[in-house]
Amino acid sequence: MLDMLTQVAAAAQGPAGIGQIWSHIVADFSNITEPAALAAFLQVLMIDIVLAGDNAIVVGALAAGLPADQRKKVILIGVLAALVLRIAFALVVTQLMQIVGLIFVGGLLLIWVAWRMWRELRHAGESAGSAEIAGDEHSGLRPAKSFAGAAWAVAVADVSMSLDNVLAVAGAAREHPGILIVGLIFAVALMGVAANIIAKYIERYRWIAYIGLAVILYVAVKMIHEGWVDPSVGLGTLLG
């Protein structure tokens, strides 16, 4: 399974490689009605939707205490940074997934992501919210008090959430490289053009977030298990 991901990474290095990437996509989506492929695709779709909305909510909450002009700049910085980071992490995800123990650690990281989402869904929050982002008043985050502080907090949050997103998509679609590729492209596209719209709908229809939370928790448990028993990269290989 890791060999497939490595082939996908190598495939991006030329016109022939692009054709190989396309063949992976065609192969997976031509069999999308198979239970395993369909389940992977639906998991990736839900992860991308919920985490894009969550990213927008966090950015809006951190910028909420600033004047309107500074707030808009911080939100723009946050969206652009998330966009760049998702692309950067997507380019190295195959290498990351081959590091012994990282799948296990990624699963633990997603458990924390699930806990943070649960807290946001249950907590009224301490932020007044940004007018530009729907639902960020329920984030449970304190708004930053200065432009520099907000920009720094947003940058740190974006690194964490972008890595969460890429690891979650890779964990959900490890056996399906075509779905993995499409999922990462979809994650970047959602963050770039639709994150605030998604945040608005998640705020209106809270059940979407709960479904996303369940999917992320499932992927986290699966990654922890695979990150322990996988013969190539599992932590169990270090302990004999």
N, C-alpha and C positions, 0 to 999 in steps of 0.2 A: 504494500500500500504506500509506503514511503518512497519506493522506487517510482511509482506513478507520479507522485508530486515532484520528484526530482526531474523526471522527464518533462513535466510541464514547465518547470523553471528553465531548463535548457532549451525548451522549444521556443522561447521568446527571443532567441538570438539570431533571427534571420527570417527571410521570406518563407523558407521551407518549414521553419519552426512555427511560424504563424499558422501555416496550414495544419501543422500537428495539433496546435491548440484548438483550432476550429474542429478538427476531427474528434478531439476529446469532448467538445461541447455537443457536437452532433450525436456522438455515440451515447452520451448520457441522456440527452433530451429525446432521442428516438426511443428510449426505453423508460421514459418518465412515468409511464403507467405502472411500472413494476413497483411493488410496495416499498422496497428499500430506497430506490431513487426518488420516488414521490415523497417519502417521509423526509429524506435529506433536503430536498428542495423546499418543502414547506417549513422545515426548521430554519433553514437559511433565510427564507423570506421573512419569517416572523422576527428572527434575531435582528436583521437589518432594519426593519421598520421600527421596532421598539427601541433599539439602541440609538438610532438616528434621532428619534424624538427625545430620548433621555439626554443625549448630548446637547441638544438645543435648550432643553429646560435648565440644565446645569449652567450653561453659558449665560442664559438670561438671568438666572438667580444671582450669579456672582456680579453681574453688571447692574443689578437693580438699584443700587444706592447712588449711582452716578447721575449727573445732569443728562438730559436727553441726548445732546450731541455727542458726549463722551460715551454714553451707553451704546449708541448705535455703532460707534467705532469699535468698541470692545466686542460687541456681538459679531461684527463683520470679521474682526481678527479671529474670533473663535471659530467661525464657520470655515474661513480660509485655512486656518491651522489644522482643523480636523480633516479637511479635504486633503491637504498635503500629507499629513501623517498617515491617513488610511492608505494612500497610494504607496508611500514609503514602506509601511509595514507589509502591504500586500506583495510588494516586490521581493521581500526577504522571508515571507512566511514559510516557504518550503525549506529554507535553511534553518529557520527557527524550530520547525517541527522535528528536525533531525537531531537536535541537542538532547542528550539523555536527561530525562527528568523534566523537560520544559512542558511537555503535555500534562504531566501531573501537576506542576506548578500552575499552568494555565487553567486547569480545572479548579484548583483552589482559588485562583483569582476570580473566576466566574462565580464561585460560591459567594465571594465578597460582593460582586456586582449584583447578584440576586438579593443579598441582604440589603444593599443600598437601595435597590428598587423597591423592596418591601417596605423599608422605612419611609421612602418618599410617598408611597401609596397610602400609608397609615398615618403619616405625620402632617399636621396642618402647615408646618414650616415656620421659619423666622424671617423670611424675605417678603417684602411688599410686592415683589414681582416686577418684571419689565413689561411695559405696554406692548413691546414688539414680540414677546414670546408668550404664548398661552400656556398656563399651567405651572409656570416656574415659581409661583408663590407657594407651591406645595413641595418644594424640593428639600426643605429642612436645612438649607444652606444659608449662612450669614452673607449678606452682600458685602463686597469689598468697599473700602472707604476712599480709595483713590484710583485714578486711571491706571497708574503703574501697578498697583496692587491687584486690580481686577484683571489686567492683561496677563500678569504673571500667574495668577490663580487659574485663569482660563487655559493658559498654555500647559500648565501642569495637568489639569483635568483632561485636556484633549489628548495628551500622551497616553494617559491611563485608559481613557475610553476608546481611543482608536485601537490600541493593542487588544483591549477586551473584545472589540468588534471583530477584528481580524482573526484572533484566536478562536472565538466562538464559531465563526463561519467555517474556519478550517477544521475545527473539531467536529462540527455537524456533517461535513461533506468530505471527510478524509478518503473514503472509498470511491468518491465520484469526482475526479479532477475537473470535468466539464462544469458540473454544478458549482464546484468551489470557485472556478474562474468567474462564472457569471455572478455568483454571490458577492465576490469582492468588487466587481465592477458596479453592481447594484448598490452596494454599501456606499461607494464613493459618490455615485449619482444622487442617491437620497440625501446624503449630507450636503451636497452642493446646491440642490435645487428645491428640496421638499421637507427639510428637517422641521421648520416651523409649522408647516401645514400638518405634519404628522403629530407634532406636539399638541396642536390644537384639537385634533381628533382623539388623541389619547386622553386629554383632559375631559373631553365631552363623553367619551365612551371608555370608562375605566376598565371594563372587562378585557379590552385589547391588551392593556398593560399586564393584567393578571395572566393572560394566555402566554404573552411573551416571557413573563417571569417564570412560568412553569417550563417553557421550552429551554430557557437559559439554564435553569436548575438541572434539567434532564441532561443537557449537553455537558454541564460541569461534572455531574456524577459519572457520565460515560468517559470523559477525558481523564478523570482521576483513576478510574478502573484501568483504562487502556494505558495510561501513563505509568501504571505500576507493573502490568503484566506483559506489555508489548516486548517481544524478544529483542527488538532493535534499539528502542529508545526508552524502555520502561525502567523505572528506578529499581525494580526487582532484579534487573540484570547486574546491578552493582552489589547487591547483597547475596548473590549466589542463588 
